[in-house]
Amino acid sequence: MSSSKQNQHIGKLIVGAMSIDGTLGKDEREKLAKTLDKIGLPELIADVGAAIEEDDGTFNMFEEGKELYESLGADADTTSPIIFRIICDVVASDRFVSSQEASYLSALARRLKISGEDSKRIFQSVMAERRGRLEVSGSGIDELLHPQLKNFLSFEGADQLVGELSEDSLEERLHNAREQMTDGCEICADDVERALTVLGLFRGATLDEAKTVWLDTIETLNLPKMARLGETFVTAGINRITQINEAYKTVLHFFEHLDSTKKAGTEAARLEKAIERDKAPNSRNAIAADLEREIDSLGPNAIENTLASEESF
């Protein structure tokens, strides 16, 4: 079986995971494609699209998982955990894993012959990287009914991950700030350097200088006036303006990305400090605790005895 066929199986398993607790709507499909691109697997987007189109309601995760595992041959033991992680990453991309999605992942791990401890470790790692939340942890699952699922969701700190975060929570706002910082800029340094060369500028140039060159070029290359010189000159003028437009747009987008990243970094730092302040012990609470310990050390009748001695005066 070719790797292309294996990708088809993976595509179907991804679609099965994403649609298990509802339909895979347009917005979810777009997020799914963006996630695959972000984790470096854009080649799977087409396979996911084909799986969505071919879905006729007869999808069987157990059969797909079995066929995929068998197709891996001698590489199955090393490759199946990688595939499982990819699907975990996609499921956790919205940072909330439902009980149905967790059940699916737990069953898939068994079908791919990944041990309970390995699948739990992979899932925990993905949840930590995604700062994801759970609908339910292992402590909330009946072991008699779902022993594998209980083990899958019984990792350290799982109980603290239960429940979706409010959009106004500090943790959620910090996540959004970090997402903005890490949201990749499609323009690389080489693109900017080439654009500056087209504009006749050096690396130390400012955005205002780039804008000045752009405006001056458009004003100088007056196409209606150049039309009198003939088609050759007009075509050359159009090409030159197109080059300058593209170069300026590249520089502009790069500066905008740097500016938004700087703002996101400032916001992230501020939120991190706020979270640390919330975690720090409150001084008034500390004083109250000290007083309580001091009173306890005097014994249960200490306050009554003190009041009685004051009344005798």
Secondary structure as GFF3:
##gff-version 3
##sequence-region A 1 313
A	DSSP	alpha_helix	3	19	.	.	.	ID=ss1
A	DSSP	alpha_helix	26	38	.	.	.	ID=ss2
A	DSSP	alpha_helix	43	54	.	.	.	ID=ss3
A	DSSP	alpha_helix	61	71	.	.	.	ID=ss4
A	DSSP	three_ten_helix	73	75	.	.	.	ID=ss5
A	DSSP	alpha_helix	76	91	.	.	.	ID=ss6
A	DSSP	three_ten_helix	92	94	.	.	.	ID=ss7
A	DSSP	beta_strand	96	97	.	.	.	ID=ss8
A	DSSP	alpha_helix	99	111	.	.	.	ID=ss9
A	DSSP	alpha_helix	116	130	.	.	.	ID=ss10
A	DSSP	beta_strand	133	134	.	.	.	ID=ss11
A	DSSP	three_ten_helix	138	140	.	.	.	ID=ss12
A	DSSP	alpha_helix	147	152	.	.	.	ID=ss13
A	DSSP	three_ten_helix	158	161	.	.	.	ID=ss14
A	DSSP	alpha_helix	170	182	.	.	.	ID=ss15
A	DSSP	alpha_helix	189	199	.	.	.	ID=ss16
A	DSSP	alpha_helix	207	220	.	.	.	ID=ss17
A	DSSP	alpha_helix	223	226	.	.	.	ID=ss18
A	DSSP	three_ten_helix	227	229	.	.	.	ID=ss19
A	DSSP	alpha_helix	231	279	.	.	.	ID=ss20
A	DSSP	alpha_helix	283	298	.	.	.	ID=ss21
A	DSSP	alpha_helix	302	312	.	.	.	ID=ss22
###
